Every structure is written in structure tokens, then in C-alpha cells.
């Protein structure tokens, strides 16, 4: 009998991938990133996995009350910045870390890129602990000392500052969305996004606080302390002032406050000597080797981007049509031999003979 119901064809089974194929795939994926980026990604993933264990989470997350005596768990200043308990945020951190490595490491080098990530994470967490301790001194609420903080937020905020410094005129386009972000506003947009997520209840209060500390630490380090190839520290360029990190309507107020803070830091000798010629809130007036090196770096970056755009345009555009060339064929009477006489003249002389 014929079956009334049509037979459903089962999909073919997919064979198991050979271990050698898996190894080759992982090697191909790893070859796209440097050893420093892979090491930072591995540290982020491993510490996030260890943080799922309650007994280890206490020694990995930052607790402001444990940074001061009698406990003094200073290792949390380093581990808390690489600890993420939310898997969605961990995926975002991994993507951002890979992108930052592809942009910043070719410009700075592996050592300076790793130095930047570690310094921003450690000192960002230290500044966060100081903020909580100050709030405790003011409010006398002991619960503030035992708030547990963690996340890669300090480093992410530092990446926005570094991207603003290295690509001040560039726009970051989000694919398939049509959203274009100006590099100058990246730190302010990132801070606003973390504050918005906190108001919506998606993240805790320490996340926007870590973003603010990360931006501050990253700017101070890049402005005054990062060593360049020509042994010059800092970046006193005009478009990297402290007030330039804020929206234009807030820049006058920030310039006044920033000038006061810089004066105090200068009097306490907290900034390098060569930076004293520059006001923290005003554009640089004296040109140094750092200014020329920064301008040269930005010129190379702009030329590289222009070459990529030109190569893309040439590859996409169709070749121009070649017009038909007209070939003039001379008549036999106009051909001239090697002695300079025409063929008709030589024929006449032969007949006369």
C-alpha cells in the first residue's frame, strides 16, 4: 500500500571533526592575534572561570576594606580588573580586547600595550578603592568597605581614551547598524553608557565608577608618563587636553577645575618636569619632540588608512573602457627607404636607366 503521509527525509549526520582539524582551526584563529593579546584573553577567561568558585571569588574580587590594614589583599588590585562573572560582558570584553590589540599594539609595540593595560587596570582599581574609603569616612557606613567590585571596565574605558589619542579624526562605524561614532567622543559615550546601564539596573554602581577611574588613569598616563620611541614622555598635543574629554558645553568649567588640579600636582612634583610648560586645561604652547613624534604617528596612520581606501576603491570599481585606436596605414607611395628616398622615385630612376 502507498503511504498516505509523505516520508520526511532525515538530515545527514555530520561527521565528527578530527582532532588535527580542530588543532589547525585553533591555530589559524590564534595566528590572527599577537601573543600579548592571546595572553590577556587567556587571563581574562581563566580568572573569570575561577571567579565562579565562591571561595576563590573572595580573593580575586576587589573589596575596598581589604586593601587597607589589617588584611591588605593587594593582589585584588590586579585580579579584579580581569574578573568577569557575567558571560555576556565577558564576550563583549573579549571582542573589545581583540579590537584594541589590533589597533594599539601595532602603534605602541607589545610591551607598551601590555604596560598600558596593566597600569590602567591596577591604578583604576586602586582609585576605585580610595573613592569607596572616602565615602565611608564621610558616611560612616561600614557596608561600603565590603562592596565587592570586579570587571574589565577600567581597561575598556582606557581603550576609548587611547583610541581618541591615536585616531582623533577617525569615526568608528558599527556594521549593519549604520551608527558612526566620532573618536573624540568615545570616552564620554562609554561613560554615559555605563551610567545608563546602572540607572536601568543592568549593572551595579561600581561599573560606572570604574569607567570614570579608567578614563582618568588612562589620560594621566598617556598625557604625562608614557614613554615614546624617542625617550620623550607624555603627549602634550592640543587635541588631548583634559577638558577635551568632555562635551563642549562643559569644557570651560572643566578647564578651570583642571587648571587648579594641575597646579596642585605640579607643586607636589607629581608630574614630570618637562610637562610643567603645559597647562593641563590649555593647549600646549611649547613644541617638543613628543609633539613631532605624535604628529608623525598620526600621519602614518592617516596614510595607511588612505592607502587601504584606495586599494578597496580600485578593487571594486570596474576597469575603464579602452577606446578603439585608429591605426594609420601609409600608402606604398609614401614609404621611405633607409636612404631617405621614396619608392616611387627609385622606380623612376631604374626605368630611365
N, C-alpha and C positions, 0 to 999 in steps of 0.2 A: 504494500500500500504506500501511496505517496504521502509524505509527511505534510500535514496542513501548515504547520508552523515552520517558517524559514529557519534554517540552521545558521547559528551565529558562529562565525569563524573566530577562533581564539587567536589572539595575537601571538606572534612568535616569541619564544623566550630569548631574552638577551643573555648571551653567554657571559660567564664571569671574566672580569678583566684580569689578565695575567699580572703577577707581582712586578715583573720587569716593566710592563706598560705603565703601571701606577708609579713606579720609581721615575721613569722617564718624564711622565707628566708633571710630577712634583719638581723635578729638576728644571724643567722648562719654565714652570711658574716662578721658581726661585731665581732663575737667571735674570729675570726682568728687574730684580731689586738688588741693591748692594748688600754687603754683609752687615753694615750698620743698621739698615732698615729692617733686615730679617731678624737681627738680634733684638731690636726694640720691639718688633711684633711678637717675637717669641717670649720676651719678658712680660709684655702686656697680657698675653694669653695665659702663660703659666701662673702668674700671680693672681689673675682673675679666677682661675680654676682652684688654686689653693685657698682663695678667699671664700669659697663655698663651704669650707670646713670651719665651723664655729670657733673651735679652739685656736686655729691659725688666724682667723679674721681679726682677732683682738690684737695680734702682734703685727699685722700688716696695715690696718686702717689707722688714720691719724686721730688721736684723742688729745685735744689741747692740754688737758690736765696731766697727761702722761709725758709731755715734753719737758715739763719743769720738775724739779726735785719733789718727792724722793725717788720716783720711778725712772724718769728720763729715758724713754724709749725713742732715741734719736733715729733709729732705723726706719721708723714710720714716716719720717720726712722724705725718704727715698721711695719706699714701697707704696705709700698711699697714692702717689701720682700714677702708678701703673696698676692699680687695683680697680676693677670694674665689676660690679655684681649684676648689672643689667645687661643681658645679652644683646639687646638692640643697640644700646650705647656702645657696647664693645665692638660691634660690627662697624658702627659709624667711626669709632676711634681708629680702627684698623684701616679703613678707607682713607681717612684724613691723614694718618701717618704715612701711608704709601704715597699719597699725592705730595705731601710736604717733602718727603725724601727725594722724589723725582725732581722737585723744583729747587730746593735749597741746597742739597748736598752737592750737585754739580757746581754751584757757585762758591760755596764755602769750603768744600772738602769734607771727607768723612769725619775727621777728628773734631773740627769746629762745629759740625752739625750735631754730633753726639754731645759735645760740650754744651751746646745751646739747650738741647732737650733736657739734660740732667740738671743744669743750673735753674732753668725755669721751673721744673717740677719741684726741686728741693726748696728753693727760696720762696716759691709760691706757696707751698705748704707751710713753711716757716712763718711767712707773713699772715697766713690764714690763722695759724695758732695764736699769733700775737693779737690779732683782732678779737678772737674769742676771749683771750685772757683779759684784754682791756674792757670788753663788755662785762665780764664777770666782776672786775674791780668796781665798775660803775653800778651794776645792778645787784651785786652780791647774791646772784642766783647760781648755786653750785652746779646745777644741771648743765649749765653752759660749758663747764670744763670737761664734761664727759660726753659731748656730742661727737659721734664718730663720723669722720669725713674721709672721702676717697674719690677717685675718679681721675681721668686723663684730661680734665678740663683746663688745668693750668697750661699744659703743653699745647692744647688746641688753641687757646687764646693767644699764646706766644706765636703760634704759626701765623695767625692773622696779622700780627704786628710785623713779623719778618716778611710776609708776603707784601704788605704795604711798603716796606722799605725797599725791597728788591724790584718790585713792579709797581711804581707809584702811578703810572698812567695806564695800566692794563685793567681790563674788565674780565671778570670770571663769569663765564656763561654756563648755566645749568642745562645739560642736554635734555631734549624732549619736553622742556617746560617753557622755554622762551624767556627765562629770567636771567638778567645780566646784573652783576654786582660789581660796582667800582671798587678797586683795591684800596682806595683811600678810606672808604667807609667800612671796611671789613671788621676792624676791631669793635666799632660802635654797633654794627649789626649783630655781631656774635654776642656781645654783652646784652643787647636788647632781647635777643632770642632766649638767652638763659633766664633773664628776668621774667619774660613772658611765660616760659615753661614753669617757673616757680609759682607765678600767680595762678596758673591753671592747675596746679597741684601735681604736675608731672614729675618734678624733681624737688629735692629738698633745698633748704636755704643755702647750704654750703656750696652748691653748684654755681650760682651767680657770684658768690663771694670769691670762689676760686678763679672764675673768669676774670674778675677785676684784678685780683692779685697777679694772675698770669700775665695780663696786659702790662701792668706796672713793672713787673720784674723784667719782662722781655724788652720793654722800651729802655729801661735804665741800662741794661746790659748792652744792647745794641748801640745805644747813644754814647756811652762813656767807656765801656770796658772791653768790647770785642776786639781782638787783635786782628789786624788786616795783614795782607801779604807783605806790605811794606813796613811792618812793625809799627804802624800807627794805630792807636786805639780810638774806637768810637766812630760815630757818624754825625758830624755837625752840619749836615746839609740842610738847606732851607725848608724842604718839604718833609722834614722828620722831627719837627718840634713837638713838645708835649701837647700843646694846645691843638695841634693838627690832628690828634687822635679823637677829638670831639667834634660834634656838629658845629657849623659856622656860627650859629647864634649863641653858642656857649663859649666860643674861643676867647672873646675879650675877658670874661670873668676868669676862665682857666689860666689865661696868661698872667693875670695879676697874682693869683694864688701860686702858680708855678714859679713865678719870679721870687716870691718870698721863700718858698721851699728850697729853691736853688741857692739862695743867699745863705740860708742856714747850713745847707750841706757843704757849701764852699767854705764857710767859716770853720766848720768842723773837719775840713780836709777829707771829705767822704768821696770826692770826685777827683779824677786825675788832674795833674797840674795843667796839661795842655788844654783842658776843657774850660779853664777859667776865663778864657777870652770869649766864651759864648754864653749867652743868656739862655736859660732853659726855656723861656717863653718866647724869645725873639729869634728871628732868623739869624744864621751865622753871618758875621761881617768879615772876619779874617779867614782867608783861604789857606788850607793846609794840604798836606799830601793825602789826607783822608778824603777831602772833597774831590780831588782829581781821581783817586782810585775808585770812589763810588760812581763818579760820572762815567769813567771808562767801563766799569762793570755794567752800568745801565745801557751804555751804548752798545756793548757786545750783546746784551740780551735783546735789545731792540733790533739789531741787525740780524740776529738768529731768527727772531720771530718773523721779520720781513722776508728772509730767505725761505722759510717754511711756507709762508703765504704765497710767494711767487711760484714755488715748486708745485703747490696744490693747484694754483690757477692754470699753470702750464699743462698739468696732467689732466685737468678737467676740460679745458677749452679745446674744441676741435681744431685741427690744422687749417690754416687759411688756404683757400683755393689758389692754385698757381695759374696765372693767365697763359693762354696759348702763345708761345713765342713764334714770331714771324722770322723765317729764315730767308734771307735774300740770296738767290742763286744767280751768280753772274753769268752772262751770256758768253759763248765762246769767243766772240769778237773782242770782249773786254778783258780776257785773260792775258796776263802779262808774264812773260817768261823770266828766267833768272837774270838775263842781260838788260831787262827794262824795256824790251820791245814787245809790241803786241803781236799776236799770232798772225793777224791779217797782213801786217807789214812784212813779216818774214816770208809769208807765202808769195807776196808780190815780188820780193827780190829774187826768189827762186825761179819764178816764171820768166823774169827778164833775162836771167842767165840762159 
